Amino acid sequence: MQTLRGVGIAIGFIALTAAFVPVQWLALRFKFQLADTLPVQFARGLCRLIGIRVETYGRPCRERGVLLACNHTSYLDMPVLAAVIPVCFVAKSEVAKWAYFGTLSRLVRTVFVDRERRSKAGEQRDAIRERLEAGGTIVLFPEGTSNDGNRVLSFKSALLGAANSMVIDASGQKRRVLVQPV
């Protein structure tokens, strides 16, 4: 029975993704508002498909230009977070090369960082800053790796510097980037 369920989930995942990819590509290509909301619907469908019920405690910040600082406990963090609000992720550059998941990552506008080339940290921080200044919500896993979630590892602080910038809020006023712990 477990095998049958697994096959059903795999088929459902492929079907859901096959519907998402071309529509999201077009939405990005032509700068439709759908490019922000479709990934949320995709993530919600994915969570439903694999049996994850998402519950939030507190209220996610809905302001423009927010950096979400999160513990990274599994690869399920991405669909769970994306199912709540429109977000972009920061991921290691190797993810961009992964078959299938690299394409999905690019379609949800992931910012890829090269963790091996410390000299690129400033450019990568600036790429995150640009996304924040454009009003995006960015998910950063400041520990730079996943863990069991029972403790907080030391932060890789270079990319947190992206929070040291100004954004325009909904009322047209300049303010600092908000950082929300998750």
C-alpha positions in Angstrom: 0.0 0.0 0.0 2.9 2.4 0.8 4.4 1.7 -2.6 1.1 2.5 -4.3 0.8 5.8 -2.3 4.4 6.7 -3.3 3.7 6.1 -7.0 0.6 8.2 -6.7 2.5 11.0 -5.1 5.2 10.8 -7.8 2.7 10.9 -10.6 0.8 13.8 -8.9 4.1 15.7 -8.4 5.0 15.3 -12.1 1.5 16.3 -13.2 1.4 19.4 -10.9 4.9 20.4 -12.0 4.1 19.9 -15.7 1.1 22.3 -15.3 3.2 24.8 -13.2 6.4 25.1 -15.3 5.1 26.5 -18.6 2.6 28.9 -17.0 5.2 30.2 -14.6 7.7 30.6 -17.4 5.2 32.7 -19.4 4.3 34.7 -16.3 8.0 35.5 -15.7 8.7 36.2 -19.3 5.9 38.7 -19.7 6.1 40.0 -16.1 2.5 39.1 -15.2 1.5 39.4 -11.5 0.7 35.7 -11.7 4.5 35.1 -11.4 4.2 36.1 -7.7 1.1 34.2 -6.8 1.4 31.0 -8.8 4.3 29.6 -6.8 2.2 30.0 -3.7 -0.6 27.9 -5.3 2.0 25.4 -6.5 3.5 25.0 -3.1 0.0 24.6 -1.5 -0.8 21.9 -4.0 2.5 20.2 -3.3 1.9 20.2 0.4 -1.6 18.8 0.0 -0.3 16.1 -2.3 2.3 14.8 0.1 0.1 15.2 3.1 1.6 18.2 4.9 -0.9 20.5 6.7 0.7 23.9 7.1 -0.1 25.8 10.3 1.2 29.2 11.1 1.7 30.7 14.5 1.8 34.5 14.6 1.3 36.5 11.4 3.8 36.6 8.5 5.0 40.0 7.7 3.2 41.3 4.6 5.3 44.4 4.1 7.4 44.9 1.0 11.1 44.1 1.3 11.3 41.5 4.1 14.1 39.1 4.9 12.9 35.9 6.6 15.7 34.3 8.6 14.9 30.6 9.1 16.3 27.4 10.5 16.7 24.9 7.6 15.6 21.5 8.8 14.7 19.7 5.5 14.0 20.2 1.8 10.3 20.4 2.8 11.0 23.9 4.3 10.7 25.4 0.8 7.2 24.3 -0.1 6.0 24.9 3.4 7.3 28.5 3.5 6.2 29.2 -0.1 2.7 27.9 0.7 2.2 30.7 3.2 3.3 33.9 1.3 5.1 34.7 -1.9 8.8 34.3 -1.3 12.1 33.9 -3.1 14.8 31.7 -1.6 18.6 32.0 -1.3 20.2 28.6 -2.2 23.7 27.3 -2.9 24.7 27.6 -6.5 24.9 23.8 -6.9 21.0 23.7 -6.7 20.8 25.6 -10.1 22.6 22.6 -11.7 20.3 19.9 -10.3 18.0 18.2 -12.8 14.4 19.2 -12.4 14.8 21.0 -9.1 17.2 23.5 -10.6 14.5 24.5 -13.1 11.9 24.8 -10.4 14.3 26.9 -8.3 14.9 29.3 -11.2 11.2 29.6 -11.9 10.5 30.7 -8.3 13.4 33.3 -8.7 15.8 31.8 -6.3 19.0 33.8 -5.7 21.9 31.4 -6.1 25.1 31.9 -4.0 28.5 30.4 -4.5 29.5 29.4 -1.0 33.0 28.3 -2.1 34.0 31.7 -3.5 34.1 34.1 -0.6 35.2 36.9 -2.9 31.7 36.8 -4.5 29.9 37.4 -1.1 29.5 41.1 -1.8 28.0 40.6 -5.2 25.7 37.9 -3.9 24.6 40.2 -1.0 23.9 42.9 -3.5 21.7 40.6 -5.6 19.7 39.8 -2.5 19.5 43.5 -1.6 18.2 44.3 -5.1 15.4 41.8 -4.7 14.5 43.3 -1.3 14.6 46.8 -2.6 12.2 45.7 -5.4 9.8 44.7 -2.7 10.4 40.9 -2.6 10.3 38.7 0.4 13.5 36.7 0.6 14.1 33.5 2.7 17.6 33.1 3.9 18.8 30.2 5.9 21.6 32.0 7.7 23.2 28.8 9.1 24.1 27.9 5.5 23.1 24.3 5.9 20.3 22.1 7.2 20.2 20.5 10.7 17.7 18.8 12.9 16.3 22.1 14.1 16.9 21.4 17.8 19.7 23.9 18.0 20.9 27.0 16.1 24.2 26.7 14.3 26.6 29.6 13.8 25.4 32.1 11.2 27.2 32.8 7.9 26.9 36.5 8.3 28.0 37.8 4.9 24.6 37.6 3.3 22.8 39.0 6.3 24.3 42.4 5.2 21.6 42.6 2.6 19.2 43.6 5.4 21.2 46.8 5.7 19.4 48.6 3.0 16.4 50.8 2.4 13.1 49.8 0.8 9.9 51.8 -0.1 7.0 50.6 1.9 3.3 50.5 0.8 2.8 54.2 1.8 5.7 55.3 -0.3 8.0 56.0 2.7 11.6 54.8 2.9 12.4 52.3 5.7 15.0 49.7 6.6 14.5 46.1 5.5 12.5 44.2 8.0 14.0 40.9 9.3 11.5 38.3 10.5 12.7 35.2 12.3 10.9 32.0 11.3 
